[in-house]
Amino acid sequence: MAGLASVSGRGIRGGRDRRGIPNGTNVHDQYNKLLFTVGGKQLSKQMTIYQAIQHQLVLDEGEDDRLNGSELGNRFWSNIFTITYQKWDNQADGAPQTGLSSSDKSLKSGSVLNSGSDARWQQSSLFDSILHGELPCDIEKSSPTYNILALLRVLDGLNQLAPRLRVQKVADEYANGKILILDELYAPATKIPTEEFINNKLTPKLSRQIQDALALCSGSLPSWCYQLTKACPFLFPFETRRQYFYSTSFGLSRALHRLQQQQNAENTSGVTEREVRVGRLQRQKVRVSRNRILESAAKVMEMYSSQKAVLEVEYFGEVGTGLGPTLEFYTLLSHDLQKVGLGLWRSNLSSDASTMEIVGEKVRSTDFIQAPLGLFPRPWPPNVDVSEGSTFSKVIEHFRLVGRAMAKALQDGRLLDLPLSMAFYKFMLGQELDLYDILSFDTEFGKILQELQILVSRKKFLEAAGKDIQRATADICFRGAPIEDLCLDFSLPGYPDYILKAGGEATVVNIDNLEMYINLVVDATVKTGIMRQMEAFRAGFNQVFDITTLQIFSQHELDHLICGRRELWEPETMSDHIKFDHGYTAKSPAITNLLEIMADFTPEQQYAFCQFVTGAPRLPPGGLAALNPKLTIVRKHSSATTNATSNGAAISEPSDDDLPSVMTCANYLKLPPYSTKEIMYKKLLYAINEGQGSFDLS
């Protein structure tokens, strides 16, 4: 096993490409000096010897389905393979052929999904990646399987683009004069449920592969696992891809530790024939100041984010340690990163000044960014001061911190309370943003730009028809007003210091330069104006693990993975995923009242309750069922003294004056047996609201 463990880094480390080669390494450099063959057949240089022999066994069989996992393993360990080697000629003319299939060769020259693996990350348009003629897999193009996968990938991509394609259809009809109003521009589009694309035969095969401890140890997961999850992730449900991600992205120790946790959860009896025994993960304890979370987090992440150890956080002056304080640290950091004064995000407020709003009987501070559709980077001009100590240099450092913290949270299985927009997640996946994506984080601004773009198309149609544009101004008005009457200049709306072109603040936008204006605004909003911030974010992220491993998820799934479930629990299934112990059963009156109260909680109260009990305001993907340790509710005995009766029996005083308490590290709620449901509700809300902000018990 020790020998196998030494190979594992080449198979599942996140810092290597899909063939097990370190990122940035040339396959024809000085490290490839020997050529290995078995039975006269050359072994691929892009695999470990273990992987190459296993791969050759499958090819020799002819059909993958003829060998299941156990049969393949039996043949591998029972046969004797004689390996011969010779010096490999590094000259271009004399270099031996590696036996790569035509699809392997195409990967090097033009695969869309691999185009971002160079030093500077590149983006690919979603539409181009969908209609690209090659899949990143080893299946021959002449195979019917290849054609089927390619077709499914196109269909899934078109399904994703359905809203955009419908908008484009309406825009084209208006530009060509077929319709006179744009009422249908933002009508909802019909999409096929993603569940329709899931393959019920491939899914259990992938699940079995990532539960094979030997394959994980030796780094020899079959190549199809990588290729299909990368090329056609829609074939597998989110939960299966999430398990695959955690099994292949963070190294051997974490993969085996997660596998052991999963097997222990499935095997409640504690007895299994294939139980995996691994040591505890290395942990790095750090102590931070609760009053200076941002500064503390920057130092902690700079020092420890790239280390393999699990990060555990404590607070100065507090005795609490473990999971609860660590989860709260990521939550507090998420909140601090949303402050207006940092200049990181776009805001829906007309001014960045801090104001106060009266909401009911409470005073709510608006020191935090108001972004109902999710956070998106604020654009900064290309000529802004970038010297050390400048405002923008701090913005860059904060985005690097966001990248490190997000990657470390993913690696350690923590959650962030950072409501990012879908456009931000799309950027993370290396996809190019355009005008349509602005709708996902600023709807009104996006609608205005889209309608202006339609007017540009209308103008081009009229010019092609030979009409005089000066006389056809009524046909190219924005909501009844000529473009000049909008009083626009070439500065970025909402950011007057961002000049789109030289002398732009004195240039009025009209129908003749409207297209240039739209292109410059879109470029400043989703490209040039945010590029340096996003590069810093990705650089920070990649210090922990390779961000391209996230490409097996969609934007919505990334939000689910990073921030947890928005809908915390379903009332009808709560009791199935909660453990009642030490004085309580599922039928206890106090438990019945508690479940009814939890079912009636508002979303805000659910978040507050979840943070009070677990340290994080959201539950992990999978909800209460996936909470580890399991939410446990026990009876809390009254702190009041007991009085002896005349016959010697001890009678406890009522518990209505006591408050519930928690052990966040164990998701453990100690609930007094209140006399009424109303008292329980009142005490719970009081404890939730007042019990935040400190861990005073060990």
C-alpha positions as CSV (number, residue, x, y, z in Angstrom):
1,M,0.0,0.0,0.0
2,A,2.9,2.3,0.7
3,G,4.1,1.8,-2.8
4,L,0.7,2.5,-4.3
5,A,0.4,5.6,-2.2
6,S,3.5,7.1,-3.8
7,V,1.9,6.8,-7.2
8,S,-1.4,8.4,-6.1
9,G,-0.3,12.0,-6.5
10,R,0.2,11.4,-10.2
11,G,-3.4,10.2,-10.6
12,I,-5.7,12.5,-8.6
13,R,-3.8,15.6,-7.6
14,G,-5.7,18.7,-8.7
15,G,-2.5,20.4,-9.9
16,R,-2.1,18.0,-12.7
17,D,-3.9,17.7,-16.0
18,R,-6.2,14.8,-17.0
19,R,-3.3,12.6,-18.1
20,G,-1.5,12.9,-14.7
21,I,1.1,15.4,-16.0
22,P,1.9,18.5,-14.0
23,N,0.3,21.7,-15.4
24,G,2.6,23.4,-17.8
25,T,4.8,20.4,-18.4
26,N,5.7,19.5,-22.0
27,V,5.2,15.8,-22.7
28,H,8.3,15.9,-24.9
29,D,10.6,17.5,-22.3
30,Q,13.6,15.9,-20.5
31,Y,11.5,13.9,-18.1
32,N,10.4,11.5,-20.8
33,K,13.6,9.5,-21.5
34,L,12.3,5.9,-21.6
35,L,9.9,4.1,-23.9
36,F,7.9,1.1,-22.3
37,T,6.3,-1.7,-24.2
38,V,4.3,-4.8,-23.1
39,G,3.8,-7.7,-25.5
40,G,5.2,-5.5,-28.4
41,K,2.6,-2.8,-27.7
42,Q,3.8,0.6,-26.6
43,L,2.4,2.0,-23.4
44,S,1.1,5.5,-23.4
45,K,3.6,8.0,-21.9
46,Q,0.6,10.0,-20.6
47,M,-0.3,7.4,-18.0
48,T,1.3,5.6,-15.1
49,I,2.4,2.1,-15.8
50,Y,-0.5,0.8,-13.7
51,Q,-2.9,2.9,-15.7
52,A,-1.4,2.0,-19.1
53,I,-1.5,-1.8,-18.5
54,Q,-5.1,-1.6,-17.2
55,H,-6.0,0.5,-20.2
56,Q,-4.4,-2.0,-22.6
57,L,-6.3,-4.9,-21.0
58,V,-9.6,-3.1,-21.8
59,L,-8.5,-2.4,-25.4
60,D,-7.4,-6.0,-25.8
61,E,-10.8,-7.2,-24.7
62,G,-12.5,-5.2,-27.4
63,E,-15.5,-4.0,-25.5
64,D,-15.5,-2.2,-22.2
65,D,-18.7,-3.9,-21.0
66,R,-17.2,-7.4,-21.2
67,L,-15.0,-6.7,-18.1
68,N,-16.5,-5.5,-14.9
69,G,-14.3,-4.0,-12.2
70,S,-13.7,-7.2,-10.3
71,E,-12.9,-9.2,-13.5
72,L,-10.4,-6.5,-14.6
73,G,-8.8,-6.5,-11.2
74,N,-8.5,-10.3,-11.2
75,R,-6.9,-10.4,-14.6
76,F,-4.5,-7.6,-13.7
77,W,-3.2,-9.2,-10.5
78,S,-3.2,-12.8,-11.8
79,N,-1.4,-12.3,-15.1
80,I,2.4,-11.6,-15.5
81,F,3.3,-8.6,-17.7
82,T,6.8,-8.4,-19.0
83,I,7.7,-4.8,-19.5
84,T,10.6,-3.8,-21.8
85,Y,12.1,-0.4,-22.1
86,Q,14.4,1.5,-24.4
87,K,15.8,4.9,-24.6
88,W,13.4,7.3,-26.2
89,D,14.6,9.5,-29.0
90,N,13.7,13.1,-28.4
91,Q,14.2,14.2,-32.0
92,A,11.1,15.2,-33.9
93,D,11.7,13.0,-36.9
94,G,12.8,10.0,-34.9
95,A,10.3,10.2,-32.0
96,P,8.3,7.0,-31.8
97,Q,4.5,7.1,-32.1
98,T,2.7,7.0,-28.8
99,G,-0.4,5.3,-30.1
100,L,-2.6,8.3,-29.5
101,S,-6.0,8.1,-31.2
102,S,-7.1,10.9,-33.5
103,S,-9.1,12.4,-30.7
104,D,-6.0,12.5,-28.5
105,K,-4.2,14.5,-31.1
106,S,-7.0,16.9,-31.6
107,L,-7.0,17.6,-27.9
108,K,-3.5,19.1,-28.2
109,S,-4.4,21.3,-31.2
110,G,-7.9,22.5,-30.7
111,S,-10.1,21.1,-27.9
112,V,-12.3,23.8,-26.5
113,L,-12.4,22.4,-23.0
114,N,-8.6,22.3,-22.8
115,S,-8.0,25.7,-24.4
116,G,-7.7,27.3,-20.9
117,S,-4.8,25.2,-19.6
118,D,-2.1,27.6,-20.6
119,A,-0.4,30.1,-18.3
120,R,-2.9,32.9,-18.9
121,W,-6.5,31.5,-18.7
122,Q,-8.6,31.9,-21.8
123,Q,-12.3,32.0,-22.2
124,S,-14.4,30.2,-24.8
125,S,-17.8,31.3,-25.9
126,L,-20.5,28.9,-24.7
127,F,-22.1,28.7,-28.2
128,D,-18.8,27.9,-29.8
129,S,-18.0,25.2,-27.2
130,I,-21.4,23.7,-27.8
131,L,-21.2,23.4,-31.5
132,H,-17.5,22.5,-31.6
133,G,-17.0,19.4,-33.6
134,E,-14.6,17.5,-31.2
135,L,-15.2,16.0,-27.8
136,P,-12.3,15.7,-25.3
137,C,-12.4,11.9,-25.2
138,D,-10.6,8.9,-26.6
139,I,-13.5,7.6,-28.6
140,E,-12.9,7.3,-32.3
141,K,-14.9,9.8,-34.4
142,S,-16.1,6.9,-36.6
143,S,-17.8,5.3,-33.5
144,P,-21.6,5.7,-33.1
145,T,-20.9,6.4,-29.5
146,Y,-18.9,9.5,-30.4
147,N,-21.7,10.8,-32.6
148,I,-24.3,10.2,-29.9
149,L,-22.3,12.0,-27.2
150,A,-21.7,14.9,-29.6
151,L,-25.4,15.2,-30.4
152,L,-26.3,15.0,-26.7
153,R,-23.8,17.7,-25.9
154,V,-25.3,20.0,-28.6
155,L,-28.8,19.4,-27.3
156,D,-27.8,20.1,-23.8
157,G,-26.1,23.3,-24.8
158,L,-29.0,24.5,-26.9
159,N,-31.2,23.8,-23.9
160,Q,-29.0,26.1,-21.8
161,L,-29.2,28.7,-24.5
162,A,-33.0,28.5,-24.9
163,P,-33.7,31.9,-23.2
164,R,-31.0,33.6,-25.2
165,L,-32.1,32.1,-28.5
166,R,-35.7,33.2,-27.8
167,V,-34.6,36.8,-27.1
168,Q,-32.5,36.8,-30.3
169,K,-35.5,35.6,-32.3
170,V,-37.7,38.5,-31.0
171,A,-34.9,41.0,-31.5
172,D,-34.4,39.9,-35.1
173,E,-38.2,40.1,-35.9
174,Y,-38.3,43.6,-34.5
175,A,-35.2,44.7,-36.4
176,N,-36.7,43.3,-39.6
177,G,-40.0,45.1,-39.0
178,K,-42.0,41.9,-38.5
179,I,-43.2,43.1,-35.1
180,L,-43.5,46.7,-33.7
181,I,-43.3,46.2,-30.0
182,L,-40.9,44.3,-27.7
183,D,-43.4,43.0,-25.1
184,E,-42.3,39.4,-25.8
185,L,-38.6,40.1,-25.3
186,Y,-38.5,39.0,-21.7
187,A,-41.1,36.4,-21.6
188,P,-39.9,33.1,-20.0
189,A,-38.5,30.5,-22.2
190,T,-39.3,26.8,-21.9
191,K,-36.3,24.5,-21.0
192,I,-36.1,20.7,-20.8
193,P,-35.4,19.5,-17.2
194,T,-31.8,18.6,-16.7
195,E,-32.9,15.3,-15.3
196,E,-33.9,14.2,-18.8
197,F,-30.2,14.1,-19.8
198,I,-29.0,11.9,-16.9
199,N,-27.9,8.4,-18.0
200,N,-29.1,5.8,-15.4
201,K,-26.5,3.2,-16.5
202,L,-23.4,5.3,-16.5
203,T,-24.2,7.0,-13.2
204,P,-23.9,3.8,-11.0
205,K,-20.7,2.8,-13.0
206,L,-19.1,6.1,-12.1
207,S,-20.2,5.8,-8.5
208,R,-18.6,2.4,-8.2
209,Q,-15.4,3.6,-9.6
210,I,-15.0,6.5,-7.1
211,Q,-15.8,4.1,-4.2
212,D,-12.9,1.8,-5.2
213,A,-10.2,2.5,-2.7
214,L,-7.5,0.7,-4.7
215,A,-8.2,2.7,-7.8
216,L,-8.0,5.9,-5.7
217,C,-4.7,4.8,-4.1
218,S,-3.1,3.9,-7.4
219,G,-4.4,6.9,-9.3
220,S,-5.9,4.5,-11.9
221,L,-9.5,5.6,-12.3
222,P,-10.5,4.7,-15.9
223,S,-9.9,7.5,-18.3
224,W,-13.6,7.6,-19.3
225,C,-14.4,8.9,-15.8
226,Y,-12.5,12.1,-16.5
227,Q,-13.5,12.3,-20.1
228,L,-17.2,11.9,-19.8
229,T,-17.6,14.1,-16.7
230,K,-15.6,16.8,-18.5
231,A,-17.2,16.5,-22.0
232,C,-20.7,15.5,-21.0
233,P,-21.3,16.3,-17.3
234,F,-25.1,16.4,-17.9
235,L,-25.0,12.6,-18.1
236,F,-24.5,12.4,-14.3
237,P,-26.6,13.9,-11.5
238,F,-25.1,16.7,-9.4
239,E,-24.5,14.6,-6.4
240,T,-22.5,12.0,-8.3
241,R,-20.3,14.7,-9.9
242,R,-19.8,16.3,-6.5
243,Q,-18.6,13.0,-5.1
244,Y,-16.3,12.5,-8.1
245,F,-14.9,16.1,-7.6
246,Y,-14.1,15.5,-4.0
247,S,-12.6,12.1,-4.8
248,T,-10.2,13.4,-7.5
249,S,-9.3,17.0,-6.8
250,F,-7.6,17.2,-3.4
251,G,-5.2,14.3,-3.1
252,L,-5.2,10.8,-1.7
253,S,-5.6,11.5,2.0
254,R,-8.8,13.5,1.5
255,A,-10.2,11.1,-1.0
256,L,-9.8,8.1,1.3
257,H,-11.0,10.1,4.3
258,R,-14.2,11.1,2.4
259,L,-14.7,7.5,1.2
260,Q,-14.4,6.3,4.8
261,Q,-16.9,8.8,6.0
262,Q,-19.3,7.8,3.3
263,Q,-19.0,4.1,4.1
264,N,-19.4,4.7,7.8
265,A,-22.6,6.7,7.2
266,E,-24.0,3.9,5.0
267,N,-22.9,1.1,7.3
268,T,-24.6,1.9,10.6
269,S,-23.6,-1.5,12.1
270,G,-19.9,-0.5,11.9
271,V,-19.0,-3.9,10.2
272,T,-17.9,-4.0,6.6
273,E,-15.7,-6.3,4.6
274,R,-14.1,-3.4,2.7
275,E,-13.7,-0.9,5.4
276,V,-11.1,1.7,4.7
277,R,-8.8,2.6,7.5
278,V,-6.9,5.9,7.2
279,G,-5.3,8.2,9.6
280,R,-6.7,11.5,10.7
281,L,-6.3,14.4,8.3
282,Q,-3.6,16.9,9.4
283,R,-5.2,20.0,10.9
284,Q,-3.8,23.5,11.1
285,K,-5.2,25.6,14.0
286,V,-5.1,29.3,13.8
287,R,-6.4,32.1,16.1
288,V,-7.9,35.2,14.7
289,S,-9.4,38.5,16.0
290,R,-13.2,38.6,15.8
291,N,-13.0,42.4,15.4
292,R,-10.5,42.2,12.5
293,I,-11.8,39.3,10.5
294,L,-10.7,40.7,7.1
295,E,-7.1,41.5,8.1
296,S,-6.8,38.2,10.0
297,A,-8.2,36.2,7.0
298,A,-5.8,37.8,4.6
299,K,-2.8,36.7,6.8
300,V,-4.2,33.2,7.4
301,M,-4.9,32.5,3.8
302,E,-1.6,33.9,2.6
303,M,0.2,31.5,5.1
304,Y,-1.9,28.4,5.0
305,S,-4.3,28.3,2.0
306,S,-1.9,26.4,-0.2
307,Q,-1.1,23.8,2.5
308,K,-2.9,20.5,2.6
309,A,-3.9,20.7,6.2
310,V,-7.5,21.3,7.2
311,L,-7.9,24.8,8.6
312,E,-9.5,25.2,12.0
313,V,-10.2,28.6,13.5
314,E,-10.3,29.9,17.1
315,Y,-11.0,33.4,18.3
316,F,-8.9,35.4,20.8
317,G,-10.5,35.5,24.2
318,E,-12.9,32.6,23.4
319,V,-12.6,29.0,24.4
320,G,-14.6,27.4,21.6
321,T,-12.8,25.5,18.9
322,G,-13.5,23.1,16.0
323,L,-16.1,23.1,13.4
324,G,-18.5,25.7,14.7
325,P,-16.0,28.6,15.1
326,T,-14.5,27.7,11.7
327,L,-17.8,27.8,9.9
328,E,-18.6,31.1,11.5
329,F,-15.2,32.5,10.5
330,Y,-16.0,31.8,6.8
331,T,-19.5,33.4,7.4
332,L,-18.0,36.5,9.0
333,L,-15.4,36.8,6.3
334,S,-18.1,36.6,3.6
335,H,-20.0,39.4,5.3
336,D,-17.0,41.7,5.6
337,L,-16.1,41.2,1.9
338,Q,-19.5,42.7,1.0
339,K,-18.9,46.1,2.6
340,V,-19.4,49.0,0.4
341,G,-16.2,50.8,1.3
342,L,-14.0,48.0,-0.2
343,G,-15.1,48.9,-3.7
344,L,-15.3,45.2,-4.8
345,W,-18.8,44.9,-6.1
346,R,-21.5,46.6,-8.2
347,S,-24.3,48.1,-6.1
348,N,-27.9,48.9,-6.8
349,L,-27.6,52.0,-4.6
350,S,-27.2,55.3,-6.4
351,S,-24.4,56.2,-4.0
352,D,-21.8,54.3,-2.2
353,A,-22.3,56.4,0.9
354,S,-23.4,54.5,4.0
355,T,-27.1,55.2,4.9
356,M,-29.6,53.9,7.4
357,E,-33.0,52.5,6.5
358,I,-35.9,52.0,8.9
359,V,-37.5,48.6,8.5
360,G,-40.4,48.0,10.8
361,E,-39.1,48.7,14.3
362,K,-35.5,47.9,13.4
363,V,-32.8,50.0,12.0
364,R,-30.9,48.3,9.2
365,S,-27.5,49.5,8.1
366,T,-26.7,49.6,4.4
367,D,-23.0,49.5,4.8
368,F,-23.2,46.3,2.8
369,I,-23.6,46.1,-1.0
370,Q,-27.2,45.9,-2.1
371,A,-27.3,43.3,-5.0
372,P,-30.5,41.3,-5.1
373,L,-29.4,39.3,-8.1
374,G,-26.0,38.5,-6.7
375,L,-22.6,40.1,-6.5
376,F,-20.6,41.0,-9.6
377,P,-17.3,42.9,-9.7
378,R,-17.4,46.7,-9.9
379,P,-15.7,48.0,-13.1
380,W,-12.5,50.0,-12.6
381,P,-10.9,52.1,-15.4
382,P,-7.8,50.7,-17.2
383,N,-5.9,53.9,-16.2
384,V,-6.6,53.7,-12.5
385,D,-3.7,54.0,-10.1
386,V,-2.3,50.5,-9.4
387,S,0.7,51.5,-7.2
388,E,1.1,49.8,-3.9
389,G,-1.2,51.2,-1.2
390,S,-3.6,52.6,-3.8
391,T,-7.3,51.8,-3.5
392,F,-7.3,49.6,-6.6
393,S,-4.3,47.7,-5.4
394,K,-6.3,46.8,-2.2
395,V,-9.2,45.8,-4.4
396,I,-6.9,43.4,-6.3
397,E,-5.6,41.9,-3.0
398,H,-9.2,41.5,-1.7
399,F,-10.1,39.6,-4.9
400,R,-7.1,37.4,-4.4
401,L,-8.3,36.7,-0.9
402,V,-11.8,35.8,-2.2
403,G,-10.2,33.3,-4.5
404,R,-8.1,31.7,-1.8
405,A,-10.9,31.6,0.8
406,M,-13.4,30.1,-1.7
407,A,-10.9,27.4,-2.8
408,K,-9.9,26.6,0.8
409,A,-13.6,26.4,1.8
410,L,-14.3,24.0,-1.0
411,Q,-11.2,21.9,-0.1
412,D,-12.2,21.7,3.6
413,G,-15.9,21.2,2.9
414,R,-16.9,24.6,4.4
415,L,-19.6,27.0,3.2
416,L,-19.5,30.7,2.3
417,D,-22.3,33.2,2.8
418,L,-21.4,35.1,-0.4
419,P,-24.3,35.5,-2.7
420,L,-22.5,35.7,-6.1
421,S,-24.3,36.3,-9.4
422,M,-24.6,33.6,-12.0
423,A,-22.4,35.7,-14.3
424,F,-19.6,35.6,-11.7
425,Y,-19.9,31.8,-11.7
426,K,-19.9,31.7,-15.5
427,F,-16.7,33.7,-15.4
428,M,-15.2,31.2,-13.0
429,L,-15.9,28.4,-15.5
430,G,-13.9,30.2,-18.1
431,Q,-16.8,31.2,-20.3
432,E,-17.0,34.5,-22.1
433,L,-19.6,37.1,-20.9
434,D,-21.5,39.4,-23.2
435,L,-24.4,41.8,-23.2
436,Y,-27.0,39.2,-22.3
437,D,-25.2,38.2,-19.1
438,I,-25.7,41.7,-17.7
439,L,-29.3,40.8,-17.2
440,S,-28.3,38.3,-14.6
441,F,-26.9,40.9,-12.2
442,D,-28.5,44.2,-13.3
443,T,-31.8,43.6,-15.0
444,E,-32.8,47.2,-15.8
445,F,-29.4,48.1,-17.1
446,G,-29.3,45.0,-19.2
447,K,-32.7,45.6,-20.6
448,I,-31.8,49.1,-21.7
449,L,-28.6,47.9,-23.4
450,Q,-30.5,45.1,-25.1
451,E,-33.1,47.4,-26.5
452,L,-30.5,49.9,-27.7
453,Q,-28.7,47.0,-29.4
454,I,-32.0,46.1,-31.2
455,L,-32.2,49.7,-32.4
456,V,-28.7,49.3,-33.9
457,S,-29.9,46.1,-35.8
458,R,-33.0,48.0,-36.9
459,K,-30.9,50.8,-38.3
460,K,-28.7,48.3,-40.3
461,F,-31.9,46.7,-41.7
462,L,-33.2,50.1,-42.9
463,E,-29.9,51.0,-44.4
464,A,-29.8,47.7,-46.3
465,A,-33.3,48.4,-47.5
466,G,-32.1,51.7,-49.0
467,K,-34.0,54.0,-46.6
468,D,-32.8,57.4,-45.4
469,I,-31.9,57.0,-41.8
470,Q,-32.4,60.7,-41.1
471,R,-36.0,60.5,-42.2
472,A,-36.6,57.2,-40.5
473,T,-35.8,58.4,-37.0
474,A,-39.3,57.4,-35.7
475,D,-38.4,53.8,-36.4
476,I,-35.3,53.9,-34.3
477,C,-36.4,55.6,-31.1
478,F,-35.8,54.3,-27.6
479,R,-39.2,54.0,-26.0
480,G,-40.5,56.9,-28.1
481,A,-37.5,59.2,-27.6
482,P,-34.7,59.9,-30.1
483,I,-31.3,58.6,-29.0
484,E,-29.9,62.2,-28.6
485,D,-32.6,63.1,-26.1
486,L,-31.3,60.4,-23.7
487,C,-28.3,62.8,-23.0
488,L,-25.8,60.0,-22.9
489,D,-22.0,60.5,-23.2
490,F,-19.1,58.1,-23.5
491,S,-18.7,57.5,-19.8
492,L,-19.8,54.3,-18.1
493,P,-23.3,54.7,-16.6
494,G,-23.1,54.8,-12.8
495,Y,-19.4,55.3,-12.9
496,P,-18.7,58.8,-14.3
497,D,-14.9,58.5,-13.7
498,Y,-14.8,55.6,-16.2
499,I,-14.3,57.3,-19.5
500,L,-15.0,54.9,-22.4
501,K,-12.8,56.7,-25.0
502,A,-10.6,59.8,-25.1
503,G,-12.8,62.9,-24.9
504,G,-15.8,60.7,-24.3
505,E,-17.3,62.9,-21.6
506,A,-17.9,65.6,-24.2
507,T,-19.2,63.3,-26.9
508,V,-23.0,62.9,-27.2
509,V,-24.3,59.4,-28.1
510,N,-26.5,59.4,-31.2
511,I,-27.8,56.8,-33.6
512,D,-24.6,56.9,-35.6
513,N,-22.3,56.1,-32.8
514,L,-24.7,54.1,-30.7
515,E,-23.2,50.7,-31.7
516,M,-19.7,51.9,-30.6
517,Y,-21.2,53.1,-27.3
518,I,-22.9,49.8,-26.6
519,N,-19.8,47.8,-27.4
520,L,-17.6,50.0,-25.1
521,V,-20.1,49.8,-22.2
522,V,-20.4,46.0,-22.5
523,D,-16.6,45.7,-22.7
524,A,-16.1,47.9,-19.6
525,T,-18.9,46.1,-17.6
526,V,-18.0,42.4,-18.2
527,K,-14.6,42.4,-19.8
528,T,-11.9,45.1,-19.5
529,G,-13.3,46.8,-16.4
530,I,-13.2,43.6,-14.3
531,M,-10.4,41.6,-16.0
532,R,-7.7,42.4,-13.5
533,Q,-10.0,41.7,-10.5
534,M,-11.0,38.3,-12.0
535,E,-7.4,37.4,-12.8
536,A,-6.4,38.1,-9.2
537,F,-9.3,36.0,-8.0
538,R,-8.3,33.1,-10.2
539,A,-4.7,33.4,-9.2
540,G,-5.7,33.2,-5.5
541,F,-8.0,30.2,-6.2
542,N,-5.3,28.3,-8.2
543,Q,-2.9,28.6,-5.3
544,V,-5.1,26.1,-3.5
545,F,-6.2,23.8,-6.4
546,D,-6.9,24.0,-10.1
547,I,-10.1,26.1,-10.8
548,T,-10.7,24.2,-14.1
549,T,-11.7,21.1,-12.1
550,L,-15.0,23.0,-11.5
551,Q,-16.0,22.9,-15.1
552,I,-18.0,19.7,-14.5
553,F,-20.6,21.9,-12.7
554,S,-23.1,24.5,-14.0
555,Q,-23.3,28.0,-12.6
556,H,-26.3,27.1,-10.3
557,E,-24.5,24.0,-9.2
558,L,-21.4,26.0,-8.2
559,D,-23.6,28.2,-6.0
560,H,-25.0,25.1,-4.4
561,L,-21.5,23.7,-3.9
562,I,-19.9,26.9,-2.5
563,C,-22.8,28.4,-0.5
564,G,-25.0,25.5,0.3
565,R,-28.8,25.1,0.0
566,R,-30.9,28.2,-0.3
567,E,-33.9,26.2,0.8
568,L,-32.8,24.8,4.1
569,W,-35.3,22.1,4.9
570,E,-38.7,20.6,3.9
571,P,-41.1,20.3,6.9
572,E,-42.3,16.8,5.9
573,T,-38.8,15.3,6.0
574,M,-37.3,17.1,8.9
575,S,-37.8,14.3,11.4
576,D,-36.2,11.7,9.1
577,H,-32.8,13.5,9.3
578,I,-32.7,14.6,12.9
579,K,-31.5,12.5,15.8
580,F,-33.4,12.7,19.1
581,D,-31.5,11.5,22.2
582,H,-30.9,11.8,25.9
583,G,-34.5,12.2,27.1
584,Y,-36.3,12.9,23.8
585,T,-37.9,10.8,21.1
586,A,-39.6,11.7,17.9
587,K,-42.9,11.6,19.8
588,S,-41.9,13.8,22.7
589,P,-44.2,16.9,23.1
590,A,-41.2,19.2,23.1
591,I,-40.0,17.7,19.8
592,T,-43.4,17.9,18.2
593,N,-43.5,21.6,19.2
594,L,-40.0,22.2,17.9
595,L,-40.7,20.6,14.5
596,E,-43.8,22.7,14.1
597,I,-41.9,25.9,14.9
598,M,-39.1,25.0,12.5
599,A,-41.7,24.4,9.8
600,D,-43.2,27.8,10.3
601,F,-39.9,29.7,10.3
602,T,-39.4,32.4,7.7
603,P,-36.3,32.0,5.4
604,E,-34.5,34.6,7.6
605,Q,-35.3,32.7,10.7
606,Q,-34.2,29.5,9.1
607,Y,-30.8,31.0,8.3
608,A,-30.4,32.4,11.8
609,F,-31.4,29.0,13.4
610,C,-29.0,27.2,11.1
611,Q,-26.1,29.5,12.0
612,F,-26.9,29.3,15.7
613,V,-26.8,25.5,15.6
614,T,-24.1,24.8,13.0
615,G,-22.1,28.0,12.7
616,A,-23.1,28.5,9.0
617,P,-26.3,30.1,7.8
618,R,-26.9,27.4,5.1
619,L,-26.9,23.7,5.1
620,P,-24.5,21.8,2.8
621,P,-25.7,20.3,-0.6
622,G,-28.2,17.6,0.4
623,G,-29.7,19.6,3.2
624,L,-30.3,18.1,6.7
625,A,-29.6,14.7,5.3
626,A,-26.1,15.7,4.4
627,L,-25.3,17.5,7.7
628,N,-22.2,15.9,9.3
629,P,-22.4,15.3,12.2
630,K,-26.1,14.7,12.1
631,L,-28.3,17.3,13.8
632,T,-29.0,16.0,17.3
633,I,-31.6,17.3,19.8
634,V,-31.3,16.3,23.5
635,R,-33.2,17.3,26.6
636,K,-31.6,20.1,28.7
637,H,-32.3,19.7,32.3
638,S,-33.4,22.7,34.3
639,S,-30.7,24.8,36.1
640,A,-33.1,25.4,39.0
641,T,-32.6,23.5,42.2
642,T,-34.8,20.6,43.0
643,N,-37.1,20.5,46.0
644,A,-37.7,17.4,48.1
645,T,-41.3,16.5,48.8
646,S,-42.5,15.0,52.0
647,N,-42.2,11.4,50.6
648,G,-38.6,12.0,49.6
649,A,-39.2,12.3,45.8
650,A,-37.3,15.1,43.9
651,I,-39.4,17.4,41.7
652,S,-37.7,19.7,39.2
653,E,-38.9,23.2,38.9
654,P,-40.2,24.3,35.4
655,S,-37.7,24.9,32.7
656,D,-39.5,27.9,31.1
657,D,-36.9,30.3,32.4
658,D,-34.0,28.5,30.7
659,L,-32.6,29.1,27.2
660,P,-31.5,26.5,24.7
661,S,-27.8,26.0,24.1
662,V,-25.8,24.4,21.3
663,M,-22.5,22.6,20.6
664,T,-21.8,23.8,17.1
665,C,-18.9,21.4,16.5
666,A,-21.3,18.4,16.9
667,N,-24.5,20.2,15.6
668,Y,-25.9,19.4,19.0
669,L,-29.0,21.4,20.3
670,K,-29.8,21.2,24.0
671,L,-33.5,22.0,24.3
672,P,-35.4,22.5,27.6
673,P,-38.8,20.8,27.9
674,Y,-40.9,24.1,27.8
675,S,-44.4,23.9,29.0
676,T,-46.0,25.5,25.9
677,K,-45.2,25.9,22.2
678,E,-45.4,29.7,22.5
679,I,-42.7,29.8,25.3
680,M,-40.5,27.6,23.2
681,Y,-40.8,29.9,20.2
682,K,-40.0,33.0,22.2
683,K,-37.0,31.4,23.9
684,L,-35.6,30.0,20.6
685,L,-35.8,33.4,18.9
686,Y,-34.1,35.1,21.8
687,A,-31.3,32.5,21.9
688,I,-30.9,32.7,18.1
689,N,-30.7,36.5,18.1
690,E,-28.6,37.0,21.2
691,G,-26.5,33.9,21.1
692,Q,-24.4,34.9,18.1
693,G,-21.0,36.4,18.0
694,S,-19.1,34.4,20.6
695,F,-18.1,30.9,21.6
696,D,-17.8,31.1,25.4
697,L,-18.1,27.4,26.2
698,S,-15.7,24.6,25.4
